[in-house]
Amino acid sequence: MVEFEAETARLIPIAGSAGTQEAETRAVSALLAVLSIVRPFSRALLTPLGATRDARASIEVYTEVTYTTADGRTMRPDGLVRVEFGRRSKFEALIEAKTGDSKLDAGQISAYVDLARQHGYDCVITISNEIAPSPGVHPTGQLRLRSNSKVKVHHLSWAMILSEAVKEHAHRGVEDPEQAWILHELIRYLEHPKSGALEFSDMGPNWTAVRDGAREGTLNRRDGAVIEICQRWDQLLRFAALKLGSEIGHDVQEVIPRAHRNDAQLRNRIFVDSMCDDGTLTGTLRVPDTIADMTVAADLKARLLTTSATFDAPRDRGGRARVSWLTRQLRGTEESLIVETYAHGARAPTVATLGQLLEDSRAGLGESRNEPVRFRVLRRSEMGQGRRSVRKPGFIEAILDAVETFYGEVLQNLRAVTPAAPRLERRTDAETTGVSASVERPQSQ
């Protein structure tokens, strides 16, 4: 038998791809083709943007669409997607995509918005490796759109698209085996570095200077470098949510206060103030059906990362039993975890390691021995120093590892206590007869 070496034939080949333009064309064509075939995937991506979620909808996709404007100019968006079900339910969107380090252009997006308006399309969908600072906010800062515009602009990052594909394939499941294989081929393609779909892996060229300035307390709130790093921190939190979501198969969200949702400048100002005041960056992630949100904090001065969760103690038992309720659920977890116990009316928490609580639950009650009403569980780890996570473990990789570890070892194991329903006391026949006999009846005259 003759031995040979070969590569497995692939639906979306990587070999031969070279150049930014070719990478963009391949990525967009592959994505749109899979959207037209794998309905569960297209529903997950397009329904939030306004398309029908009906499984019977027809999906048409086109690439390199050429339009000629009234003044003779030629415009060529990267794609067009049309989702249609019945006569009244039609969704049409132009696609503008970038891969690698290429950035979206505000002028080009605005031109496509005008083009979409002329043709009665619903929206323009931009795709790139840029991660929006918050939901509904476009990563292209110079983009100015009217709030009452009929044509909306939605942004999808390649990281978000890959996360949705993984959740659909590995967790929710695609019933049709051929569609499942096709979706897997898209995942394999997007995960390849030559596809141009990159993970969030760089805190930017100003990272080292800003990090050192935070340690020394010399940061200026108006410095553009400080503002940029805080924007990247917000993007990193969203990327961490996407990564964890693809691992567990559920939508993990960055928790954004209502006042910040439509005011990206206000949100970034909070981050800037925190970093300038005490050298910390903080954010919150929410995983469905967990006992509490996860807080992620980076202390640039102490070079420490802290992941934590705060939740109520059960109220239907005594103090030591409340502590034991917590330690039973965390048995087998690293004993260096820190547990803060908050008693009613106490000025400060009682602090102990999980190991100390496992040895003696009274270590969580403090001198007052008052019953705890709230717990806070913390895990600390060293902060990576580098701006990138590609060559060696850096800040980004340390954050991602801290989030995944805290969820896997702590948060997913904790369950809130469900109070027992009140019990109905059933009386015996003798008790019932006794009660009846004890009731005095009026005597007849």
Buried (B, 14 or more C-beta within 10 A) or exposed (E): EEEEEEEEEEBBEBEEBEEEEEBBBBBBBBBBBBBBBBBBBBBBBBBEBBBBBBEEBEBEBBBEBEBEEEEEEEBEBBBBBBBBBEEEEBBBBBBBBBBBEBEBBBEBBBBBBEBBEEEEBBBBBBBBBBBBBBEEBBBBEEBEBEEEEEBBBBBBBBBBBBBBBBBBBBEEEBEEEEBBEBBBBBBBBBEBEBBBBBBBBBBBEBBEBBBEBBBEEEBEEEBEBBBBBBBBBBBBBBBBBBBBBBBBBBBBBBBBEEEBBEBBEEBBBBBBEBBBEEBBBBBBBBBEEBBBBBBBBBBBEBBBBBBBBBBBBBEEBEBBEBBBBBBEBBEEBEBEBBBBBBBEEBEEBBBBBBEBBBEEBBBBBBEEEBBBBBBBBBBBBEBBBBBBBEEEBBBBBBBBBBBBBBBBBBBBBBEEBEEEEEEEEEEEEEEEEEEEEEEEEEEEE
